[in-house]
Amino acid sequence: MLTNIHVKNFAIIDEADIDLADNLNIFTGETGAGKSLLLGALNMALGARTPKDIVSPSADFALSELTFTGISPEAVDLLKKEGFESDGEVVISKKLMNNGRSVVRVNGETSSAGFVKELAGVLIDIYGQNEHQSLLKESNQLAIVDEYAGASIEDIKAKLKAEYKRFSELKKEFEGLSDDEQARKRRADLLEYEINEIENASLKEGEEEELKDRHRLLANARLITEGLGEAYESIDGEGRASDSLSEAIRALSKIAEYDEKLSEIVDSLSDIDGVLSDALRDINDYRDSLPDDSEELDEVEERLDLISKLKSKYGSSVIQVNRYCEDAREELDRLSDYEGYSNKVKKGLADSQKKLITLCGDLTKKRKDAASKLSSMIREALEELNFNQTEFNIEITEKEGFTSNGRDECTFMMSMNPGEASRPVQDVASGGELSRIMLGIKSVMAGRDSVGTLIFDEIDTGISGRTAQKVSEKLSKIATEHQVICITHLAQIASMADSHYEIIKQVENGRTRTGIHALNDKEIRDELARLIGGAELTEKVYESAEEMKKLADERKKEIRKR
């Protein structure tokens, strides 16, 4: 559930902090007051691309922050998978700088916009004009049927996806089969040559790195020897460090008996002398161990050249070169018994196709069963939304060929008037009708998903009167199972609010600002009156607003008793 929206420096919204209720939240305001800005701020936080000019001209950044509580186990698991801890709460924020750079955070830690979009998918659904238009795509219609079918088709879809992958691989192999014996012979000869070349090289993992280290040592052996000699002479040569240290120890030893502190200094210098002796021995041993054979350098360079040549032909690493050799052996084995191999591929492809036909058939049957039940429920929901005497059916038909999602095509069919033949919904429904159809579908699906918050924008497009009342009741019903946020300009819908917020635009000191605040009972009456009466508000309009709110509250109680 979305419990708080915090917006700052977003266009003409200086700052807004909105606490939301867990049922039906209604936002109203004059045309142009900034209702779309609120939705824009929500979308920015949820990962949508936002132009930098949305930042208020007087600010360095725009901020949108959303707090969700009581999130679903699915959302918690998704957070944990990405390394974010959550105790059932998540805070998503996006800070957009005026230079176009942005910072996205989840629970205070930097995140990617891609992950936020994925997380948003299990936290919130936003239904605007674009979402209503999504009903026009048959692929989206099939997705709605599958969502309704739920767990009953999950296993079949998983098996189908795996089998389709196998079928596609076998089909590719089948298409690569060749009847040209001479071409197969040439290919076999090439494979034998490549296999022998790699096997004779006997490449080992990690060998190249060891050779490069050895080459660096061998190529610089003379410089290393000279440096070691200089270091040795500096420590142990005439007038060098070791002689000076020995003199100091002898001088202090003569007087150490007079003061214990002098003895401690002698001991320290003796320790240093021991360290110097060890260093001299190490330098000498290392110098003796250095190779002086230029023949080894030639051998190392030759080996590195061979590895580089094989990598340029067979892969970018020794691991890939050896893997290429394994693949080449397998292909050579197939070519050695090409008839057996081709028969195996053909049989495998036939078996896979047979399994696909069975799986697709089973999936089609379950989809048709789900579509029949869903059609009936959507018809009932549409009747409640004032689609009187409307026919609605979901047709599932099988097409040729296979996909990882089966062979089905889905079409939502409607007849808007008695006696008219049913046609695809995209051919008969207007934009306003599409929004109501989507609302009807969502009301059916509401209890079947884990998304906690639903946002409806432009749900009242092209409706009024009795239809608007029906839509308001449906929103109130959905709000018993989900948090609902609705932006509207209709009094019938606004009157059903459990929490009502006004978006208002004002001019202060020559600057336009938009504010958002929760309304008390009197303010709700005034806002409903404005929605009913427009510019001229009479006492009768106020009385009508009070009556509308009273009836809406009574109707809500009836709806939520069911």
C-alpha positions in Angstrom: 0.0 0.0 0.0 1.2 3.5 -0.9 1.1 5.4 2.4 3.0 8.6 1.5 3.9 10.7 -1.5 6.5 13.4 -1.1 7.2 15.7 -4.0 9.5 18.7 -4.2 10.5 21.2 -6.9 8.5 19.3 -9.5 7.4 21.9 -12.1 5.0 24.2 -10.2 4.7 21.9 -7.2 7.1 23.5 -4.6 6.5 20.8 -2.1 3.7 18.4 -1.3 3.6 15.7 1.4 0.5 13.5 1.1 -0.5 10.7 3.6 -2.9 8.3 1.9 -5.7 6.1 3.3 -5.8 2.3 2.6 -9.1 2.4 0.7 -10.5 4.9 -1.8 -8.4 8.1 -2.2 -9.9 10.7 -4.5 -8.0 13.7 -6.1 -10.0 16.5 -7.6 -9.2 20.0 -8.8 -9.8 22.6 -11.5 -8.8 21.8 -15.1 -5.1 22.8 -15.3 -4.6 22.8 -11.5 -1.9 20.1 -11.9 -3.6 16.7 -11.5 -1.4 15.4 -14.3 1.7 16.6 -12.4 0.9 14.4 -9.5 0.8 11.4 -11.8 4.0 12.5 -13.5 5.8 12.7 -10.1 4.6 9.2 -9.3 5.8 7.9 -12.6 9.2 9.6 -12.2 9.8 7.8 -8.9 8.7 4.5 -10.5 11.4 4.6 -13.1 9.8 6.6 -16.0 12.0 8.8 -18.1 11.4 12.4 -17.1 12.7 15.5 -18.9 15.1 17.7 -17.0 12.9 20.8 -17.6 10.4 19.4 -15.1 12.8 20.7 -12.4 11.4 24.0 -10.9 13.3 26.9 -12.5 14.3 28.2 -9.0 15.7 24.8 -7.8 18.7 22.6 -8.5 16.7 19.3 -8.4 13.3 17.7 -8.4 12.4 15.0 -5.9 9.7 12.3 -5.8 9.6 9.9 -3.0 7.0 7.1 -2.4 6.6 5.1 0.8 4.9 1.6 0.6 4.0 -0.4 3.7 2.5 -3.9 4.1 4.1 -4.9 0.8 3.5 -8.4 -0.6 5.8 -11.4 -0.1 6.6 -11.2 -3.8 7.9 -7.7 -3.4 9.9 -8.6 -0.3 11.5 -11.5 -2.2 12.3 -9.3 -5.1 14.0 -6.8 -2.7 16.0 -9.5 -1.0 17.1 -10.9 -4.4 18.7 -7.5 -5.2 20.3 -7.2 -1.7 17.8 -4.8 -0.2 16.5 -5.5 3.3 12.8 -4.9 4.0 10.5 -5.5 7.0 7.4 -5.0 4.9 8.2 -1.4 4.0 10.0 0.1 1.0 10.8 3.7 0.2 11.5 4.5 -3.5 12.9 7.9 -4.5 14.3 9.7 -7.5 16.2 12.9 -7.5 16.5 14.6 -10.9 19.1 17.3 -11.2 18.6 20.3 -13.5 21.5 19.1 -15.6 19.6 15.9 -16.4 21.5 13.6 -14.1 19.4 11.5 -11.6 19.8 9.4 -8.5 17.4 6.5 -7.8 17.3 5.0 -4.4 15.5 2.1 -2.7 15.4 2.2 1.1 18.1 4.8 1.0 20.5 2.8 -1.2 21.3 3.6 -4.8 19.5 1.4 -7.3 18.9 1.2 -11.0 15.8 2.5 -12.8 15.4 -1.0 -14.4 15.0 -2.6 -11.0 12.6 0.1 -9.7 10.4 -0.6 -12.8 10.4 -4.3 -12.0 9.6 -3.6 -8.3 6.9 -1.2 -9.3 5.2 -4.0 -11.3 4.4 -5.9 -8.0 3.6 -2.8 -5.9 1.3 -0.6 -8.0 -0.8 -0.6 -11.2 -1.5 2.7 -13.0 -4.4 2.9 -15.4 -4.4 5.9 -17.6 -5.4 6.4 -21.2 -2.5 4.3 -22.5 -3.5 1.4 -20.3 -7.1 1.5 -21.5 -5.7 1.5 -25.1 -3.7 -1.7 -24.2 -7.0 -3.6 -24.4 -6.8 -3.1 -28.2 -3.9 -5.5 -28.4 -4.8 -9.2 -28.6 -1.6 -10.2 -26.9 -2.6 -8.2 -23.9 -6.1 -9.8 -23.9 -4.4 -13.3 -23.8 -2.3 -12.1 -20.9 -5.4 -11.2 -19.0 -6.9 -14.7 -19.6 -3.6 -16.2 -18.4 -3.5 -14.0 -15.3 -7.1 -15.2 -14.5 -6.2 -18.8 -15.1 -3.2 -18.4 -12.7 -1.7 -21.4 -11.1 -3.8 -23.8 -13.2 -1.6 -23.2 -16.3 1.7 -22.4 -14.7 3.1 -25.9 -14.9 1.9 -26.4 -18.5 3.4 -23.0 -19.6 6.8 -23.9 -17.9 6.9 -27.3 -19.7 5.8 -25.7 -23.0 8.5 -23.0 -22.8 11.2 -25.7 -22.1 9.9 -28.0 -24.9 9.7 -25.1 -27.4 13.3 -24.3 -26.7 14.3 -27.9 -27.4 12.1 -27.9 -30.5 13.7 -24.8 -31.8 17.2 -26.2 -31.3 16.3 -29.5 -33.0 14.7 -27.6 -35.9 17.9 -25.6 -36.4 19.9 -28.8 -36.4 17.5 -30.4 -38.9 17.7 -27.4 -41.2 21.5 -27.7 -41.0 21.5 -31.3 -42.3 23.1 -31.7 -45.7 22.9 -34.4 -48.3 26.2 -33.3 -49.9 28.6 -36.0 -49.0 31.6 -34.1 -50.5 30.8 -31.1 -48.3 30.6 -33.3 -45.2 34.0 -34.8 -46.1 35.6 -31.4 -46.5 34.1 -30.3 -43.2 35.4 -33.5 -41.4 38.9 -32.9 -42.8 38.9 -29.3 -41.5 37.6 -30.4 -38.1 40.4 -33.1 -37.9 43.0 -30.5 -38.7 41.6 -28.0 -36.1 41.3 -30.7 -33.4 44.9 -31.9 -34.0 46.2 -28.3 -33.9 44.6 -27.6 -30.5 45.4 -31.0 -29.0 49.1 -30.8 -30.0 49.3 -27.5 -28.3 48.1 -29.1 -25.0 46.9 -25.7 -23.6 46.4 -25.5 -19.9 44.1 -23.1 -18.0 46.2 -20.3 -16.3 49.3 -21.2 -18.4 49.2 -17.9 -20.4 49.4 -15.8 -17.3 52.3 -17.8 -15.9 54.2 -17.5 -19.2 53.6 -13.7 -19.3 55.1 -13.4 -15.7 58.1 -15.6 -16.7 58.6 -13.6 -19.9 58.6 -10.3 -17.9 61.3 -11.8 -15.6 63.5 -13.2 -18.4 63.3 -10.1 -20.6 64.4 -7.9 -17.7 66.9 -10.3 -16.0 69.9 -8.0 -16.8 68.2 -4.9 -15.3 67.2 -6.9 -12.2 70.7 -8.2 -11.7 72.2 -4.7 -11.9 69.6 -3.4 -9.4 70.3 -6.2 -7.0 74.1 -5.5 -7.3 73.6 -1.8 -6.5 71.4 -2.7 -3.5 74.0 -5.2 -2.2 76.9 -2.7 -2.5 74.8 0.0 -0.8 74.4 -2.2 2.3 77.6 -4.2 2.5 80.2 -2.3 0.4 83.0 -0.2 1.8 81.7 2.7 3.9 78.2 1.4 3.4 75.3 0.9 5.8 76.4 -2.4 7.4 79.9 -1.0 8.2 78.4 2.2 9.7 75.9 0.2 11.8 78.7 -2.1 13.1 80.7 1.0 14.2 77.7 2.4 16.0 77.1 -0.9 17.8 80.8 -1.1 18.9 80.8 2.6 20.2 77.6 2.2 22.2 78.6 -1.2 23.6 81.6 0.5 25.3 79.4 2.8 27.3 76.2 0.6 27.7 77.3 -0.5 31.2 76.7 3.0 32.5 73.0 3.3 31.6 70.4 0.6 30.9 68.8 2.8 28.2 72.0 2.6 26.2 71.8 -1.2 26.4 68.3 -1.0 24.9 69.6 1.1 22.0 72.4 -1.4 21.4 69.8 -4.2 21.3 67.7 -2.3 18.8 70.7 -1.7 16.5 71.7 -5.4 16.8 68.2 -6.3 15.6 68.6 -4.0 12.6 71.9 -5.5 11.9 70.3 -9.0 11.9 67.6 -7.8 9.5 70.3 -6.3 7.2 72.2 -9.6 7.2 69.0 -11.5 6.2 68.3 -9.0 3.4 71.8 -9.4 2.1 71.4 -13.2 2.1 68.0 -12.9 0.3 69.5 -10.5 -2.3 72.4 -12.9 -2.9 70.1 -15.9 -3.2 67.7 -14.1 -5.6 70.6 -13.0 -7.8 72.0 -16.5 -8.0 68.5 -17.9 -9.0 68.1 -15.5 -11.9 68.2 -17.3 -15.3 71.1 -16.4 -17.6 69.9 -18.5 -20.5 68.4 -16.5 -23.5 67.2 -19.8 -24.9 64.4 -20.0 -22.4 63.3 -16.5 -23.3 62.9 -17.7 -26.9 60.9 -20.7 -25.9 58.5 -18.7 -23.7 58.0 -16.2 -26.6 57.3 -19.0 -29.0 54.8 -20.6 -26.6 53.0 -17.2 -26.1 52.9 -16.7 -29.9 51.3 -20.1 -30.3 48.6 -19.4 -27.7 47.9 -16.0 -29.3 47.5 -17.7 -32.7 45.1 -20.3 -31.4 43.0 -17.7 -29.5 42.7 -15.6 -32.7 41.3 -18.6 -34.5 39.2 -20.4 -31.9 38.3 -18.2 -29.0 39.3 -15.2 -26.8 40.7 -17.4 -24.0 42.3 -20.8 -23.4 39.0 -22.0 -21.9 37.1 -21.0 -25.1 39.8 -22.6 -27.3 39.5 -25.9 -25.4 35.7 -25.7 -25.5 35.9 -25.2 -29.3 37.9 -28.4 -29.5 35.3 -30.3 -27.5 32.5 -29.0 -29.8 34.6 -29.9 -32.9 35.1 -33.5 -31.6 31.3 -33.8 -31.1 30.6 -32.5 -34.6 33.2 -34.9 -36.1 31.6 -37.8 -34.3 28.3 -36.8 -35.8 29.8 -36.6 -39.3 31.5 -40.0 -38.8 28.0 -41.5 -38.4 26.0 -39.0 -40.3 23.1 -41.3 -41.2 22.6 -42.2 -37.5 23.0 -38.6 -36.4 20.4 -37.3 -39.0 18.0 -40.1 -38.1 18.4 -39.1 -34.4 17.7 -35.4 -35.2 14.6 -36.2 -37.3 13.2 -38.5 -34.6 13.9 -36.0 -31.9 12.2 -33.2 -33.8 9.2 -35.4 -34.5 9.0 -36.4 -30.8 9.4 -32.8 -29.7 6.7 -31.6 -32.1 4.3 -34.3 -30.8 4.9 -33.1 -27.2 4.3 -29.5 -28.3 1.0 -30.4 -29.9 -0.1 -32.2 -26.7 1.1 -29.3 -24.4 -0.5 -26.7 -26.6 -3.7 -28.6 -26.7 -3.8 -28.9 -23.0 -3.0 -25.2 -22.6 -5.7 -24.2 -25.1 -8.3 -26.3 -23.2 -7.4 -24.7 -19.9 -7.4 -21.2 -21.5 -10.9 -21.8 -23.0 -12.2 -23.0 -19.6 -10.7 -19.9 -17.9 -12.0 -17.6 -20.7 -15.6 -19.0 -20.3 -15.6 -18.2 -16.6 -13.9 -14.9 -17.0 -16.3 -13.8 -19.8 -19.3 -14.5 -17.4 -17.7 -12.5 -14.6 -16.8 -9.6 -16.9 -20.3 -9.5 -18.2 -21.7 -9.1 -14.7 -19.1 -6.4 -13.9 -20.0 -4.5 -17.1 -23.7 -4.7 -16.2 -22.8 -3.0 -12.9 -21.0 -0.3 -14.9 -24.2 0.5 -16.9 -23.4 -1.6 -20.0 -27.0 -2.7 -20.3 -27.8 -5.6 -22.6 -24.2 -5.9 -23.7 -22.7 -9.2 -24.8 -19.1 -10.0 -23.9 -17.2 -13.1 -24.8 -13.6 -14.2 -25.0 -12.7 -16.3 -28.1 -9.7 -18.5 -28.0 -8.6 -19.8 -31.4 -5.5 -21.9 -32.4 -3.1 -20.7 -35.1 -0.6 -22.5 -37.2 2.9 -23.1 -35.8 4.2 -22.9 -32.3 5.5 -20.3 -29.9 6.9 -20.5 -26.4 3.4 -19.3 -25.3 1.4 -21.9 -27.2 -0.7 -21.6 -30.4 -3.5 -19.5 -29.1 -4.9 -16.2 -30.2 -7.3 -14.3 -28.0 -10.0 -11.8 -28.9 -12.3 -10.0 -26.6 -15.7 -9.9 -28.5 -18.5 -7.4 -27.7 -21.9 -6.5 -28.9 -23.0 -3.1 -27.6 -26.7 -3.4 -28.6 -29.2 -6.2 -28.7 -29.4 -7.9 -32.1 -25.9 -6.7 -33.2 -23.3 -9.3 -33.9 -20.3 -9.5 -31.6 -17.2 -7.9 -32.9 -13.7 -7.4 -31.5 -13.7 -4.8 -28.7 -11.3 -2.6 -30.5 -13.9 -2.2 -33.3 -16.9 -1.3 -31.2 -15.7 0.5 -28.0 -14.9 4.2 -27.7 -12.1 5.6 -25.4 -14.5 6.2 -22.6 -16.1 2.7 -22.9 -12.6 1.2 -23.0 -11.8 2.8 -19.6 -15.0 1.3 -18.1 -14.3 -2.1 -19.6 -10.8 -2.0 -18.1 -12.3 -1.0 -14.8 -14.7 -4.0 -15.0 -11.9 -6.4 -15.9 -9.8 -5.0 -13.0 -12.7 -5.4 -10.6 -12.8 -9.1 -11.5 -9.1 -9.5 -11.3 -8.6 -7.5 -8.2 -8.7 -10.4 -5.8 -6.4 -12.5 -7.9 -3.2 -10.4 -7.8 -0.7 -9.3 -5.1 -0.5 -5.6 -6.3 -1.6 -3.5 -3.4 -2.3 -0.1 -5.0 -4.4 0.7 -8.1 -4.3 4.2 -9.6 -7.1 5.2 -12.1 -6.7 8.3 -14.2 -9.3 9.4 -16.8 -11.6 6.6 -15.6 -14.5 9.1 -16.0 -13.8 10.0 -19.6 -17.0 10.4 -21.5 -19.4 9.4 -18.7 -21.9 11.2 -16.5 -25.2 10.6 -14.6 -26.1 7.0 -13.8 -23.0 5.6 -15.4 -20.8 7.8 -13.3 -22.6 6.6 -10.2 -22.0 2.9 -11.3 -18.3 3.6 -11.8 -18.0 5.2 -8.4 -19.6 2.2 -6.8 -17.3 -0.2 -8.6 -14.3 1.8 -7.4 -15.6 1.7 -3.9 -16.0 -2.1 -4.1 -12.5 -2.6 -5.5 -11.2 -0.5 -2.6 -12.4 -3.2 -0.1 -9.5 -5.4 -1.4 -7.0 -2.9 -2.7 -5.9 0.7 -2.1 -7.4 2.8 -4.9 -6.2 6.2 -6.0 -8.5 8.0 -8.5 -8.1 11.3 -10.2 -11.5 12.6 -11.3 -13.6 15.6 -12.2 -17.0 14.0 -11.5 -18.9 14.7 -8.2 -20.5 11.2 -8.3 -17.1 9.6 -8.1 -15.6 12.1 -5.7 -18.5 11.7 -3.2 -17.5 8.0 -2.6 -14.1 9.0 -1.4 -12.8 7.6 1.9 -10.1 10.3 1.7 -10.5 13.4 -0.5 -7.6 15.6 -1.7 -7.8 18.9 -3.6 -5.2 19.9 -6.1 -5.3 23.7 -6.4 -3.3 26.2 -8.5 -2.5 29.6 -7.0 -0.5 32.7 -8.1 1.6 34.2 -5.3 4.0 37.1 -5.9 3.7 36.7 -9.6 4.5 33.0 -9.5 2.2 30.0 -10.2 2.2 27.2 -7.6 0.2 24.0 -7.2 -0.7 22.7 -3.8 -2.2 19.4 -2.6 -4.0 19.0 0.7 -6.5 16.7 2.4 -10.1 18.1 2.8 -12.1 18.1 5.9 -15.9 17.6 5.9 -16.8 21.2 5.1 -14.1 21.4 2.4 -15.4 18.2 0.9 -18.9 19.7 0.7 -17.5 22.8 -0.9 -15.5 20.9 -3.5 -18.4 18.6 -4.4 -20.5 21.8 -4.8 -17.9 23.2 -7.1 -17.9 19.9 -9.2 -21.7 20.0 -9.3 -22.4 23.7 -9.9 -19.4 25.0 -11.6 -18.7 28.7 -11.2 -22.0 29.8 -9.6 -22.5 28.1 -6.2 -26.0 28.7 -4.7 -27.3 27.4 -1.4 -29.2 24.7 -3.3 -25.9 23.5 -4.9 -24.4 23.2 -1.4 -27.5 21.3 -0.2 -27.2 19.0 -3.2 -23.5 18.4 -2.4 -24.4 17.5 1.2 -27.1 15.2 0.1 -24.8 13.5 -2.5 -22.1 12.9 0.2 -24.7 11.5 2.7 -26.1 9.1 0.1 -22.6 8.1 -1.0 -21.6 7.2 2.5 -24.8 5.1 2.9 -24.2 3.4 -0.4 -20.6 2.6 0.6 -21.8 0.8 3.7 -24.1 -1.3 1.6 -21.4 -2.2 -0.9 -18.9 -3.2 1.8 -21.3 -5.4 3.7 -21.5 -7.8 0.7 
